[in-house]
Every structure is written in C-alpha cells, then in structure tokens.
Amino acid sequence: MRKYIKTAHLAAREKTNGGVVWLLPEILIKAATLVPLLFLWRAVLTSGAGSAGMSVSQILSYTTVSALLSEPLTVQTKASGWLSEGVILKLYGRPLPVLGQLAAQTVGGWLPNLALFSLPTAAIAVSFGVNLIPASPLFPLSLLLCVSLGFAVDLLFSCLALKLRSIDWLISRLRQAVAAVLSGTVIPIRLLPFGVAEAVKLQPFASLGGAPLSVFIGSADTGEILVLQILWNLILWPAALLIWRKSREGMVSYGG
C-alpha cells in the first residue's frame, strides 16, 4: 500500500511542479463554468419551468457538487494515451501492477484540484446558501462505487484505444461526450425530456456521476441506485479485466 500512496503523491507533485500559477487557468475555467450554470438553473426553475420534482436548492447543490467532484465522478485516466504518449511503457518499467499504478496516479492527480478548487469553492458556495450536506449517509458508499465503476469504464475505452491504435484521441473525445450526456453530471437524468430519463437510467453511465449526485440531494431511491451501481460493477469489472488481458497480447509500441 505504501508504494501506491507514494505513486499517488508523485502524481500530485507532478501536477504542481510548475507551481500553483500553472493550475490557475484550469481553476478559472471550472469557476467560469460553474457560476453561470448556477445562475442559469436558478433563472430557469424560478421562471416556472418544469423541474421533475427537484427544488431550486436541490438543483444548485447537484450542480455545485458535480463541479467540486468532477474528476472522481467521471474517472478518466491517462490510459487513453497508452501508445501515443508512451504511458504503457512507463508503467511496465516499474515493479508494480500496471492497473494499480494507473489507479494510484489518477487519484493522486485529483488532489491538487480538490485542494485548490473544490475546498475554497465549497466554502464560498456554503456562504451563498448552497446546501452541501448530503441528504443520505450512504453518499460516500455511492461515490466509492461510482469511482470503482468509472475505472472499469475507462479501462474498457482504453482497451478500445489500444485496438484502434492511431485514433486513441478520437476514442478519448467520444468517451468524454458520451459520459457528459449519459452520466447526468451536466444535466440530471430525471430532467431529460420525452421520457428519455426512464430509458437511460438503467444504463451503466447513469451509475457514474449522476447516481451519487442524486443520492447526495435525495432526489432518487438510494437503494435502487446502490443496487444498480453494484450490479454494473459486477458486470463491467470482469469484462474489463478479460478484455484488458486479451488486448495487451496484441500490444505494439513505437519503435518496435
């Protein structure tokens, strides 16, 4: 465990090697996205538009927590650049399991943004009346299942990137777009129109970001959400590990 903690520490240090100023543009982009979105939701809901049973307070909490935990809610590792960025060569050159290193590096990479953006933003949001107290004590469990499932989904997309090789950048962009729409991190799934919500709430992406966020604000059946998250973890992890073992057999690297 100590080796994984050290790997996570090194990943966090890597993101801050250029100093806090180097992270400032990313922090400003996150803030510039969150603030208008909060005002937009408030304007839409107070104007009398449908909210599918969600109050203004719940929507504001949902949107804020989604921004604060954006990276854990939709896990994206460096594995999408297995070949083009030489990620896989570095991981195989170290005396630790590849997937364990990948997870430790990813979690470590979250820490700077959590410390420099999420914590200050949470304090500011609370001072403006946004409720950041979970409606259910099971929120941490749902978040943990979300992160676990996120790694499985990321591994599947990364294996696809290995298979297609030279278009791994396209796989990465496609994954971001699909996750943004179907995970419910941008727009809560229950607010999707034309009955789409009922159709997509059972798919695996709905058990990512939108699931713990719904548990956080208490807008859905917590038991049902946890059952779906556990079910998708049990289905996708064995599939991801099997496909990973098959994919690495056909692995190639630049230069040979």
C-alpha beads as a LAMMPS data file, in Angstrom:
LAMMPS data file: protein, C-alpha beads

256 atoms
255 bonds

1 atom types
1 bond types

-500.0 500.0 xlo xhi
-500.0 500.0 ylo yhi
-500.0 500.0 zlo zhi

Masses

1 110.0

Atoms # bond

1 1 1 0.000 0.000 0.000
2 1 1 2.883 2.360 0.811
3 1 1 4.119 2.111 -2.781
4 1 1 0.727 3.087 -4.157
5 1 1 0.484 6.013 -1.748
6 1 1 3.923 7.155 -2.882
7 1 1 2.849 6.837 -6.523
8 1 1 -0.220 8.977 -5.816
9 1 1 1.979 11.522 -4.040
10 1 1 4.315 11.719 -7.030
11 1 1 1.334 12.185 -9.367
12 1 1 0.088 15.067 -7.229
13 1 1 3.563 16.628 -7.185
14 1 1 3.768 16.241 -10.975
15 1 1 0.665 18.414 -11.450
16 1 1 2.109 21.163 -9.255
17 1 1 5.709 21.114 -10.477
18 1 1 5.095 24.373 -12.306
19 1 1 3.630 25.970 -9.204
20 1 1 0.052 26.890 -8.332
21 1 1 0.011 29.512 -11.096
22 1 1 0.282 26.725 -13.656
23 1 1 -3.054 25.317 -12.407
24 1 1 -4.744 28.715 -12.310
25 1 1 -6.194 28.605 -15.869
26 1 1 -7.850 25.243 -15.179
27 1 1 -9.276 26.523 -11.893
28 1 1 -10.601 29.675 -13.556
29 1 1 -12.257 27.639 -16.313
30 1 1 -14.003 25.464 -13.726
31 1 1 -15.213 28.543 -11.822
32 1 1 -16.264 30.312 -15.026
33 1 1 -18.349 27.269 -15.946
34 1 1 -19.933 26.741 -12.531
35 1 1 -21.081 30.290 -11.756
36 1 1 -23.113 30.921 -14.967
37 1 1 -24.601 27.430 -14.694
38 1 1 -25.866 28.148 -11.171
39 1 1 -27.468 31.412 -12.306
40 1 1 -28.971 29.655 -15.335
41 1 1 -30.577 26.888 -13.261
42 1 1 -31.919 29.406 -10.760
43 1 1 -33.433 31.518 -13.559
44 1 1 -34.983 28.504 -15.313
45 1 1 -36.547 26.997 -12.202
46 1 1 -37.804 30.243 -10.694
47 1 1 -39.440 31.126 -14.017
48 1 1 -41.838 28.212 -13.587
49 1 1 -40.180 25.726 -15.936
50 1 1 -40.584 22.056 -15.051
51 1 1 -38.156 20.629 -12.517
52 1 1 -39.288 16.972 -12.347
53 1 1 -39.823 17.247 -8.618
54 1 1 -36.431 18.818 -7.883
55 1 1 -36.308 22.060 -5.913
56 1 1 -34.071 25.018 -6.690
57 1 1 -31.962 24.147 -3.654
58 1 1 -31.502 20.568 -4.848
59 1 1 -30.509 21.647 -8.357
60 1 1 -27.979 24.150 -7.032
61 1 1 -26.487 21.530 -4.696
62 1 1 -26.395 18.979 -7.530
63 1 1 -24.602 21.370 -9.892
64 1 1 -22.123 22.559 -7.279
65 1 1 -21.141 19.073 -6.080
66 1 1 -20.831 17.961 -9.700
67 1 1 -18.237 20.709 -10.242
68 1 1 -16.439 20.084 -6.946
69 1 1 -16.060 16.352 -7.624
70 1 1 -15.918 16.464 -11.415
71 1 1 -12.850 14.206 -11.720
72 1 1 -13.916 11.401 -9.326
73 1 1 -17.460 11.431 -10.727
74 1 1 -16.292 10.718 -14.294
75 1 1 -12.971 8.931 -13.954
76 1 1 -10.547 9.467 -16.803
77 1 1 -7.059 8.054 -16.545
78 1 1 -4.019 8.554 -18.767
79 1 1 -4.663 5.149 -20.302
80 1 1 -6.311 6.713 -23.358
81 1 1 -2.759 7.636 -24.376
82 1 1 -1.384 4.104 -23.928
83 1 1 0.639 4.242 -27.130
84 1 1 0.790 7.799 -28.445
85 1 1 2.024 9.207 -25.121
86 1 1 4.122 6.222 -24.099
87 1 1 2.075 5.658 -20.930
88 1 1 2.205 1.890 -21.139
89 1 1 5.982 1.722 -21.492
90 1 1 6.451 3.745 -18.303
91 1 1 4.025 1.587 -16.331
92 1 1 5.570 -1.704 -17.443
93 1 1 9.009 -0.397 -16.492
94 1 1 8.073 -0.192 -12.805
95 1 1 7.795 -3.039 -10.246
96 1 1 4.061 -2.613 -9.606
97 1 1 0.933 -3.927 -11.359
98 1 1 0.009 -1.715 -14.313
99 1 1 -3.619 -1.176 -13.320
100 1 1 -2.678 -0.462 -9.698
101 1 1 -0.211 2.195 -10.827
102 1 1 -2.803 3.686 -13.144
103 1 1 -5.349 3.970 -10.329
104 1 1 -2.823 5.487 -7.904
105 1 1 -1.606 8.022 -10.475
106 1 1 -5.174 9.024 -11.294
107 1 1 -6.245 9.509 -7.673
108 1 1 -3.045 11.440 -6.946
109 1 1 -3.740 13.669 -9.922
110 1 1 -7.100 14.628 -8.421
111 1 1 -5.614 16.010 -5.205
112 1 1 -4.332 19.428 -6.416
113 1 1 -7.695 20.426 -7.910
114 1 1 -9.551 19.141 -4.860
115 1 1 -7.335 21.250 -2.607
116 1 1 -7.049 24.393 -4.751
117 1 1 -10.508 24.491 -6.348
118 1 1 -13.000 22.230 -4.582
119 1 1 -12.338 23.195 -0.958
120 1 1 -12.321 27.005 -1.485
121 1 1 -15.315 26.809 -3.829
122 1 1 -17.256 24.701 -1.318
123 1 1 -16.632 27.307 1.390
124 1 1 -17.780 30.114 -0.911
125 1 1 -20.859 28.160 -2.062
126 1 1 -21.951 27.482 1.512
127 1 1 -21.624 31.178 2.337
128 1 1 -24.042 31.890 -0.541
129 1 1 -26.602 29.438 0.792
130 1 1 -25.874 26.324 -1.284
131 1 1 -26.553 23.215 0.796
132 1 1 -23.543 20.866 0.736
133 1 1 -24.738 18.432 3.396
134 1 1 -25.606 15.000 1.911
135 1 1 -29.249 14.016 2.220
136 1 1 -28.207 10.393 2.783
137 1 1 -25.366 8.921 4.885
138 1 1 -24.875 6.422 2.050
139 1 1 -23.481 9.098 -0.265
140 1 1 -19.812 8.097 0.412
141 1 1 -20.630 4.482 -0.495
142 1 1 -22.353 5.564 -3.709
143 1 1 -19.385 7.784 -4.569
144 1 1 -16.961 4.909 -3.951
145 1 1 -18.996 2.608 -6.226
146 1 1 -19.094 5.398 -8.829
147 1 1 -15.291 5.737 -8.784
148 1 1 -14.831 1.964 -8.996
149 1 1 -17.206 1.715 -11.962
150 1 1 -15.519 4.735 -13.545
151 1 1 -12.180 2.926 -13.594
152 1 1 -13.805 -0.120 -15.217
153 1 1 -15.452 2.012 -17.909
154 1 1 -12.205 3.888 -18.512
155 1 1 -10.309 0.605 -18.881
156 1 1 -12.796 -0.598 -21.496
157 1 1 -12.396 2.593 -23.532
158 1 1 -8.621 2.385 -23.120
159 1 1 -8.628 -1.175 -24.476
160 1 1 -10.595 0.105 -27.458
161 1 1 -7.921 2.778 -27.915
162 1 1 -5.267 0.023 -27.896
163 1 1 -7.199 -1.894 -30.514
164 1 1 -7.639 1.093 -32.825
165 1 1 -4.150 2.449 -32.059
166 1 1 -3.680 5.617 -34.094
167 1 1 -7.072 7.178 -33.286
168 1 1 -6.895 6.974 -29.491
169 1 1 -7.540 10.734 -29.342
170 1 1 -10.905 10.164 -31.031
171 1 1 -11.812 7.473 -28.503
172 1 1 -10.978 9.865 -25.675
173 1 1 -13.167 12.651 -27.099
174 1 1 -16.002 10.228 -27.816
175 1 1 -15.862 8.896 -24.274
176 1 1 -15.991 12.449 -22.820
177 1 1 -19.023 13.341 -24.929
178 1 1 -20.937 10.153 -24.115
179 1 1 -20.179 10.392 -20.397
180 1 1 -21.220 14.059 -20.256
181 1 1 -24.637 13.297 -21.741
182 1 1 -25.457 9.897 -20.237
183 1 1 -23.864 10.130 -16.778
184 1 1 -26.052 13.010 -15.602
185 1 1 -23.180 15.162 -14.374
186 1 1 -24.205 18.143 -16.520
187 1 1 -27.984 17.707 -16.700
188 1 1 -29.686 15.474 -14.109
189 1 1 -31.034 12.393 -15.847
190 1 1 -34.516 12.860 -14.409
191 1 1 -34.737 16.242 -16.185
192 1 1 -34.203 14.740 -19.637
193 1 1 -37.332 15.262 -21.809
194 1 1 -39.632 12.980 -23.817
195 1 1 -39.340 10.023 -21.441
196 1 1 -35.630 9.650 -22.124
197 1 1 -34.890 9.604 -18.391
198 1 1 -36.641 6.265 -17.876
199 1 1 -34.782 4.776 -20.831
200 1 1 -31.262 5.814 -19.803
201 1 1 -31.351 5.489 -16.018
202 1 1 -30.589 1.759 -16.227
203 1 1 -27.524 2.029 -18.478
204 1 1 -24.019 1.893 -16.882
205 1 1 -23.161 5.564 -17.419
206 1 1 -26.137 6.536 -15.242
207 1 1 -24.410 4.745 -12.343
208 1 1 -21.462 7.110 -12.645
209 1 1 -21.694 10.804 -11.725
210 1 1 -25.459 11.200 -11.709
211 1 1 -26.005 8.350 -9.252
212 1 1 -24.047 9.686 -6.243
213 1 1 -25.261 13.210 -7.024
214 1 1 -28.879 12.020 -6.825
215 1 1 -28.098 10.293 -3.529
216 1 1 -26.461 13.490 -2.283
217 1 1 -29.555 15.629 -2.837
218 1 1 -32.056 12.872 -2.038
219 1 1 -33.896 13.050 -5.360
220 1 1 -33.956 9.309 -6.058
221 1 1 -34.344 5.934 -4.376
222 1 1 -30.956 5.358 -2.730
223 1 1 -31.459 1.593 -2.506
224 1 1 -32.219 1.294 -6.218
225 1 1 -29.193 3.398 -7.134
226 1 1 -26.821 1.340 -4.976
227 1 1 -28.162 -1.935 -6.374
228 1 1 -27.598 -0.708 -9.941
229 1 1 -24.103 0.528 -9.110
230 1 1 -23.141 -2.784 -7.515
231 1 1 -24.668 -4.716 -10.427
232 1 1 -22.772 -2.739 -13.061
233 1 1 -19.520 -3.101 -11.091
234 1 1 -20.031 -6.875 -11.005
235 1 1 -20.716 -6.944 -14.758
236 1 1 -18.148 -4.489 -16.111
237 1 1 -15.106 -5.263 -13.962
238 1 1 -14.776 -8.923 -15.072
239 1 1 -15.420 -7.829 -18.671
240 1 1 -12.826 -5.044 -18.435
241 1 1 -10.156 -7.322 -16.936
242 1 1 -10.798 -10.024 -19.533
243 1 1 -10.645 -7.571 -22.433
244 1 1 -7.506 -5.994 -20.936
245 1 1 -5.737 -9.375 -20.846
246 1 1 -6.735 -10.007 -24.449
247 1 1 -5.746 -6.511 -25.600
248 1 1 -2.252 -6.480 -24.135
249 1 1 -1.379 -9.660 -26.051
250 1 1 -1.578 -7.667 -29.287
251 1 1 0.145 -4.592 -27.909
252 1 1 2.662 -2.685 -30.010
253 1 1 4.810 0.350 -29.252
254 1 1 6.510 2.956 -31.366
255 1 1 9.946 1.760 -32.418
256 1 1 9.251 -1.977 -32.443

Bonds

1 1 1 2
2 1 2 3
3 1 3 4
4 1 4 5
5 1 5 6
6 1 6 7
7 1 7 8
8 1 8 9
9 1 9 10
10 1 10 11
11 1 11 12
12 1 12 13
13 1 13 14
14 1 14 15
15 1 15 16
16 1 16 17
17 1 17 18
18 1 18 19
19 1 19 20
20 1 20 21
21 1 21 22
22 1 22 23
23 1 23 24
24 1 24 25
25 1 25 26
26 1 26 27
27 1 27 28
28 1 28 29
29 1 29 30
30 1 30 31
31 1 31 32
32 1 32 33
33 1 33 34
34 1 34 35
35 1 35 36
36 1 36 37
37 1 37 38
38 1 38 39
39 1 39 40
40 1 40 41
41 1 41 42
42 1 42 43
43 1 43 44
44 1 44 45
45 1 45 46
46 1 46 47
47 1 47 48
48 1 48 49
49 1 49 50
50 1 50 51
51 1 51 52
52 1 52 53
53 1 53 54
54 1 54 55
55 1 55 56
56 1 56 57
57 1 57 58
58 1 58 59
59 1 59 60
60 1 60 61
61 1 61 62
62 1 62 63
63 1 63 64
64 1 64 65
65 1 65 66
66 1 66 67
67 1 67 68
68 1 68 69
69 1 69 70
70 1 70 71
71 1 71 72
72 1 72 73
73 1 73 74
74 1 74 75
75 1 75 76
76 1 76 77
77 1 77 78
78 1 78 79
79 1 79 80
80 1 80 81
81 1 81 82
82 1 82 83
83 1 83 84
84 1 84 85
85 1 85 86
86 1 86 87
87 1 87 88
88 1 88 89
89 1 89 90
90 1 90 91
91 1 91 92
92 1 92 93
93 1 93 94
94 1 94 95
95 1 95 96
96 1 96 97
97 1 97 98
98 1 98 99
99 1 99 100
100 1 100 101
101 1 101 102
102 1 102 103
103 1 103 104
104 1 104 105
105 1 105 106
106 1 106 107
107 1 107 108
108 1 108 109
109 1 109 110
110 1 110 111
111 1 111 112
112 1 112 113
113 1 113 114
114 1 114 115
115 1 115 116
116 1 116 117
117 1 117 118
118 1 118 119
119 1 119 120
120 1 120 121
121 1 121 122
122 1 122 123
123 1 123 124
124 1 124 125
125 1 125 126
126 1 126 127
127 1 127 128
128 1 128 129
129 1 129 130
130 1 130 131
131 1 131 132
132 1 132 133
133 1 133 134
134 1 134 135
135 1 135 136
136 1 136 137
137 1 137 138
138 1 138 139
139 1 139 140
140 1 140 141
141 1 141 142
142 1 142 143
143 1 143 144
144 1 144 145
145 1 145 146
146 1 146 147
147 1 147 148
148 1 148 149
149 1 149 150
150 1 150 151
151 1 151 152
152 1 152 153
153 1 153 154
154 1 154 155
155 1 155 156
156 1 156 157
157 1 157 158
158 1 158 159
159 1 159 160
160 1 160 161
161 1 161 162
162 1 162 163
163 1 163 164
164 1 164 165
165 1 165 166
166 1 166 167
167 1 167 168
168 1 168 169
169 1 169 170
170 1 170 171
171 1 171 172
172 1 172 173
173 1 173 174
174 1 174 175
175 1 175 176
176 1 176 177
177 1 177 178
178 1 178 179
179 1 179 180
180 1 180 181
181 1 181 182
182 1 182 183
183 1 183 184
184 1 184 185
185 1 185 186
186 1 186 187
187 1 187 188
188 1 188 189
189 1 189 190
190 1 190 191
191 1 191 192
192 1 192 193
193 1 193 194
194 1 194 195
195 1 195 196
196 1 196 197
197 1 197 198
198 1 198 199
199 1 199 200
200 1 200 201
201 1 201 202
202 1 202 203
203 1 203 204
204 1 204 205
205 1 205 206
206 1 206 207
207 1 207 208
208 1 208 209
209 1 209 210
210 1 210 211
211 1 211 212
212 1 212 213
213 1 213 214
214 1 214 215
215 1 215 216
216 1 216 217
217 1 217 218
218 1 218 219
219 1 219 220
220 1 220 221
221 1 221 222
222 1 222 223
223 1 223 224
224 1 224 225
225 1 225 226
226 1 226 227
227 1 227 228
228 1 228 229
229 1 229 230
230 1 230 231
231 1 231 232
232 1 232 233
233 1 233 234
234 1 234 235
235 1 235 236
236 1 236 237
237 1 237 238
238 1 238 239
239 1 239 240
240 1 240 241
241 1 241 242
242 1 242 243
243 1 243 244
244 1 244 245
245 1 245 246
246 1 246 247
247 1 247 248
248 1 248 249
249 1 249 250
250 1 250 251
251 1 251 252
252 1 252 253
253 1 253 254
254 1 254 255
255 1 255 256
